[in-house]
């Protein structure tokens, strides 16, 4: 696997972008038996303990599984204003381009029509009638598992107060916050719930400030959809002796600050896209993942769960799958 240097990468894309505007480019045709060329755009840090790291882990897992059937290159920490330029260059050199995060969708929609022979996949994409014909969007169904996380938080809380901090206040992040609160109240109708948004997935100071404010009002279990901003939540929780429900990947036993994890299959979807493309079965689609796709796609784990807590989580998951409990979409 190769990592691009962001500064050098962007410096070398101007000419490519100009050519695309004049008529478009195509990825080099793959010779029979040669590896699938994959380019991955990671907007944030691959070590954020969150969405980006989960996507990166899935990329590594798929690369290992596919072996010499795939050649992968990635670039991380790409600002929104640079995404289109980066995607243009990735599309000129790869057969499959993956954007890890719904924040890549607008740029992918702009670039994909210029490269009709290239496959694009958006991890965290939503259903959009304007989706180009060569794009797949995979929905992680964060609101669904956030309901289970909220229920878990209520079961774990000793103070009767829980909180949620999101980054950008966009529908997918807002809906997860709403369902987290509903899940908590499903267990304890009288629970105190505090919901806030920092406006930035990576702002450590704002995430810490929001978490401290919730702690001051009685919250002792915190949930999040943040990237590097999670560091601020961790700082607040450590200072005040409260705990966090982590997102995306089960890391129970690695940090006592975390008492549970929701699994939201970001990496699983990256693996899915790469394996489908390598097998020749990839197709442009909008595909919801979530609980219906199994525990690698979506699950909830309380690290030191009692038998009663485990049973309750399974009951809630079953009711979500049957439609008895209804939640918002992404």
Secondary structure, 3 states (H helix, E strand, C coil): CEECCHHHHHHCCHHHHHHHHHCCCCCCCCCCCCCEEEEEEECCCCCCCCHHHHHHHHHHHHHHHHHHHEEEEEEECCCHHHHHHHHHHHHHHCCEEEEECHHHHHHHHHHHCCCCCCEEEEECCCCCCCCCCCEEEEECCHHHHHHHHHHHHHHHCCCCEEEEEECCCCHHHHHHHHHHHHHHHHHCCCCEEEEEECCCCCCHHHHHHHHHHHHHCCCCEEEEECCCCHHHHHHHHHHHCCEEEEEECCCCCCCCCEEEEEECCHHHHHHHHHHHHHHCCCCCCEEECCHHHCCCCCEEEECCCCHHHHHHHHHHHHHHHHCCCCCCCC
